[in-house]
């Protein structure tokens, strides 16, 4: 690959957090709703109906654009994008073409800016379900229009990404941003976030873009990474063998771990865009936009930097804590209750169930372990019981008799007994085999399960060194 450079632009579709569809009053259907139960004359595209713009969807789109530092034009409009698919009952999709809701933003990935070309609104299509028997070649297709008309934000980047890793990290950063500002739940497994990378390769050192292919509707970060890696190898192989890459739309087969052709890639002229005649152009109120800007919470990048500076967290910990707003809120609330910052981060990162308790209980649990009153294993037991019973950690510790033995005099007696009964491990340790300490600590834990492990370890090393 040193002879080739990968160029990737991303189109990400995110479902705004709204109760109803983009242009009608139908509820956004919960996952696994019975087919075709959340439809009406408007999303079925029946003659004579008129769409009405969903203000909540516009608000979500503008908040996303502001969080991405986009410019918000004074005027915007909706357009008809014409194509005939069975899951598009009107025969066209209401989208935005030449006057999108926002333009020219960016997002930072690993300290590098990825440019955002536009963030605009459109409506989703329905869902096709195919069933059949390959042996008898009997195939049937069904359509579920519950999803038809659901609002979508399309976030389009410039071709600034250079690897599958960067594309995955970009999509993950967008998900974190959308969740932080409350614009979308962005659950990929629920179809609320779908990634469509446009991929090409070119000779290293050249500026001209190669012929691109678009991979459609990828719904997991792992699939996105694998699909791009496969497509890069496929395109490189075609070019190195003297062939030409076709501009086309391709799908990803998770079962076969390969991309496959779906259709030739359309251009704007193929869609025959024209202004949507049933919707008036929008003139966005500047005062409203400024209100939305002021309502934005602290954004993930700024919060990561502050977690490092204010709490002395390692950058890797700050990235994980700030990846979800609820984790970061829980972390800061627990620390304000007196829990040590690094220990609190370790519990949130390492114990997923710790994210489900209140900041007060998390702070209490972390302090019990950090102060040596219980050990980590006991802490996990306390956490599980807190979740199941709702009881405070200190109550559970008292009832269960989990208090650790921290009397140095009592512990020294036990440590001396461990040393006297394990002469080989003692000899190995003093000969430089430091792993022998683990065997001695294991025996100590058997003899004194309630021993404070930190204090016991210090006493053991001290007595072993004393000879």
N, C-alpha and C positions, 0 to 999 in steps of 0.2 A: 504493500500500500504506500510505500514511500514515494512512488512515482505519481500517485494520485491524491487529489484533495477532495474531500467530501463537502458538499454544500447542501444545507438543509434549511428550509423555511417551514414554519408550522402554522397550521390552521387548527385551532382548538375551539370546539363547540361546548359551551357551558350552559346548563339550564338555570335561569335565574330563579331565585326563591320567591315564587308567586303561588297564590292559591288557585288562580284561574288561568286559562289559556291566553294566547297573545292577542286575539282579536274577537273573542267571544266570552260568554260567562261560564262555559263548561269548566268543571273542576279539573285540575291536573290529577290524573288518575294515579292512585297508589300502585306500587309494584304488584304484579300478579292479580290485578283487577280482572273480572270477567271481560272478554273481548267486546269491544264496541258498545260499552256501557257508559262512556263519558264522551258523547258526541251530540251535536246539534246541527241545525240547518246550515250554520255558518261554517263550522269546521268540516262538514260534509260537502261544502261547495255547491249547495243547491241554488238555482237561479233566483235572483231578486233579493238576496240577502246582503246586508251591509256590515263590514267589519268595524270594530271600535278598538282603538289602541289601548293596551293595558298600561296604565301609568306606573304600576309597581315594577314592570319589566323595564320601562324606560329609566326609572330611578336606579335599578340595579346595574344597568348598562353604563349609565353616567358615573356612578360610584366606582365601577371597575375602571373606566377610562381615566378618571381623576387619580385613582391609586396607581395607575400606570403612567402618570404624567403626560397624558394625551392632551392635545388641543381639542376644545369643544367648539365646533363652528356655530355661528348664529342660526343657520338654517339647515334643516335636514329633511329628508323625505323617504318614503318607502317606494319600492319598485316591484314590478312583476318579473319573475324569473321563470320563463316558460320551459317546461319539459314534461313529457308524458311518462309517468311511472304509475304502476298500479296502487302504490301506497300514497299517492298524491291526488286526492279525489277531484280537486279543482282543475288539474292539468297545469297549474302554475303554483309557484311558491312566492309568498310576499316576503321580500328581503330588502336589502339596500344596496345600491350600486355606486353611483357617482357622487352622492352626497351622504356619506355615512355619518353616524352620530358622533364619531371622534376619529382623530388621526394623529400620527406622529408622536408616539410615546416610547417608553422603554421599560425594561425590567433588568435588574442586575442579577447575574448568575456567577458565583465565585469571583466577584469583584469586576466582572466584565459586563458591559451593557449589551443587551440584545434589543434591537429596535423593534417597536411595535408599529406596524403600518396603519392598522385601523381596528376599532372595536365597534361592531354594528349589531343590530337586532334583526332577527328573522323568525319564521315559524318552522317547527319541525314537521317531518313527514310522518306517515303511519308506519306500521311494522308489518313486514311480510314474513309468513311462516310457511316453510316448505316441508312437505312430507311425501314419502314415496318408497318405492322398492326398486333398487337398482337391477335386481334379477329379472323382474317382469317389466321394468321400464314404465311403471305406473307412478306418475307424479301428480301431486296436487299442491296448489298454493292457496293460502288463506291470508286475508288482510285484517289487521286489527287497527282501527283508526282512533283508539284512545289517545295515542301520542300525537296525532295530526293536529297541528295548530298550537302545540305547546311552545312557549317562547324559548328562543335560543339566542345566546350571545355568541357571535363569532369573533374570536381574537386572532388576528393575522399578524405574524411576525415577518420581518424582512429575512432574506436568506443568510442569516448571521451565525447559524449553528454549524459546527464542523465535525460532529461525531454522534454516535448513538448515545453515549454518556451525556453529552451536553443537551441533546434533545429530551432525554428522560428527565434530567435535572430541571430543565426549563418547564416541562409540563408539571412537575412536582411543585415548583416554585409558584406557578400560576394557581394550582389547587390551594396551596397555603394562603396565598393572597386573597382568593375568592372567599375562602372560609373565614379569614380574619375580618374582612369588611362586611360579611354577612350577605354578599351578593348571590351566593350559590352554595348548596351543600356539597356540590362537586364530587359526589360518590361515583366513581367509575363503574363499579359493579352494578349500579342502578341506572346506568346510562346517562347520568347527569353531567358527565365530562367525557368527551370523546376527542381523540387526537388524530389528526390527518397530516402526516409529514409529507412534504414535497422534497424529493431526494434527487440529486444529480451528482456526478463525479466529473472532475476535469483534471487535466495534466497539472501537476504541481508547478506553481510559478506562473500559470496563465490566469488571465482576468475574465475571459469569456466563460459564461455559464454553460454547462453541459445540458443535454436534453433531460428533462425531469420526469419522474413518475410520482403519482400521488397515491399513498396508501390510505384506504378509507376506514373510518369508524373503528379505530383501535381503542379497546376499552380496559387496558391495564398497562401499568408502567413497564412491567416485565415484557409483555407482548410488544410494546412500542420499541423497546431496546432490541429485542430479538429480530423484529421485522425490519428495522433499519439496517442492522448488521447483515441480515440475509440479502436485502436489496442492494446494499453497497457491493457485496461480493458478486452478486449476479450481474450488476451493471459493469463492474470492473472486468469480469470474465468475458462479457460480450464485447467490450471495447478492445481488450487485449487479443481477442481472437479475430479481430478485423471487422466485426459487426457494428451495427448501429443500434443505439437504445431507442425504443419507440416511446413517444410521449403518450402515456396512457394512465388510466386509473387501475390500480391493482388492489386486491384484497389480501388478507393475511389468514392463512390456515393454521390455527393453533395446534391442531391434531397432527398436521404434516410438517409443521415448522418451516413453511415456505410461503412466498407471495405467489399470486396467480393473477392473470389478466382478467379484468372485468369489462372494460369498454375503452374505446379511444378517448383521449382527454378532450373535453369540450373547451372552446374559447368563449369569450363574452358574447361574440356575435351569434353563437349557437343557441344562447338562451333568449335572444330577442328581448332584452330588457326594455321596459318603458315605464314611466311613472305610474304608480298604482292609482287608477282613477277614482277609487272609492274611499281613499284616505287623503285628507288635506295635508299639505306640507306642515312641518312643525317649526315654530320659532321658539327656541328654548330661552326661558327667562334667566337672565344672568344672576339675579338675586337668589333664585332657587338653586342654581348651580353652586354658588358660593356657600349656601347653607349645606348642601351635600358635601362640599369639600371640608367644611368645618366639622361635619359629623363623622368623618372618617376616624377610626381608631389609629393607634400607633401601628405603623406598617411592619411587616415581619423583619425586613432588613434593619430598620432602626431599632427594633426591639432586640434583635440578636446582638447588635453592637452594645446596647445598653446593659444587657445581661452580663456581657463580658466585663464591661467597665465597672458597673455598680456592684456586682456580686462576685467578681473575680472567677467566673465560670470559664473552664476551657472552651475555646471556640466550638469544638465538636459538640460539647454538651449544649451550648447555647443554640446551635442549629436545631438539635432534636427538641429542645424545650420549646423553642419558638415555632416549630413546625405546625403546631395546633394552638390556636388562641386559648383554648380551655386549659391546656397543659401549662402555658406560661402564666395564665391568671392563677391557677392553682399553686404553682411554684411561688409566685410573689406573695400570695396571701399567706401561705404556710410560713415563709421566711419572716413575714411581718409578725407572725405569732411566736417567733423566737426560735424556729428551727434553723440549724446550720445550712447555709446555701448549698454547698457541694453535696452534703449528705442528702438533702431534699431532692436535688437533681438526680442523684443516683437512684433514689427510690422511684421517682416518676419515670425515669428511663428504663430501669431494670425490672420493675415490678408493675406490669400493666394494670393490675387490679388496684394499685395505690392511686390511680387516676380517678377512681370512682368514689373515694371518700371525701369528706369535707376538709377544707384547709385546717380547721381546728384539730380534727382527729389526725390528719397527716402530720401536722407539726408535733403533736403529742407523741405519736409513734416514733418519728425520727429522733426526737429528743431522748426518748427512753432507750433507744439503741445507742445513740451517740454518747450518752452519759454513762453507758456501761451497765444500766440497770437490767437490761435483757440483751441477749445476743441476736444476731441477724436471723437465725433460724426461728427463734422464738418470736421475733418481730413478724415474720411471715405468718406464723400461726395466729398471732394477735390480729394481723390485718384481715385474714380470712374470717375470723370470728366477728370482727367489727362489721364487715360487710354483711354477714349472715344475720347478726343479732341487732346491729345498730348500737351496741354498747361502746362506751368510750374505751380506748386502749388501756388507760390506767386501771379501770375497773376490771378488765379481763386479766391483766397482769396480777392484780391482787387476788382474784378468785382462783386463778390457775396456779398460784404460787411460783411465778416465773422469775422472781427476783434473783439476780445473779449473786454469786458469792464473790465479794470484792475485798474481803478481809485478807490483807497481804500475809499476815501471820499464819492463818489457816491454809491459805493457798501454798505458802512455802513448804509446809509440812507435806502436802500432797505432791508437790513438785519433787521434793527429795525422795519420796517413795517411788515415783516414776523413774527417776534416775537410777536408783538402786536396783530396780527390777528389770531394767533394760540395758545391761552392760554392753551388748553388741552395738545397739543404736548409739549409745553414748560414745563408744570407741570410734564408730564411723564418723560421727559429727566432729569429734576432736581431731580426726584425721583429714578433715576438710570436706567431707561429704555432707553438704548442708541440707540435702533432701532428707537426711535422717531425722531432722527436727520435726518433720511432718509425722513420722511414726511415733515420736515421743508425745507430740501434741494429741494424736489420736488416742493414745493410751490414757493420757491425762483426762481427756473428755469422757472416756468410759468410767474412770474412777470418780470424776466430779463433773457431772453434766451441767451443773449450774455455775461452773467456774467462769469468771470474767475472762474471755479469751485473750484480750489485749494484755491484761495484767499477768495472766498465766504465762503467756509467751515471753514477756519481758523477764519474769522471774526465772523461767527455764533457761533462757539464753545467759542470764547473769550467773546462775549456778554452774552451768556447763563451762562457761569461760573461766570461772574461778578454779576449776579443777577439783 
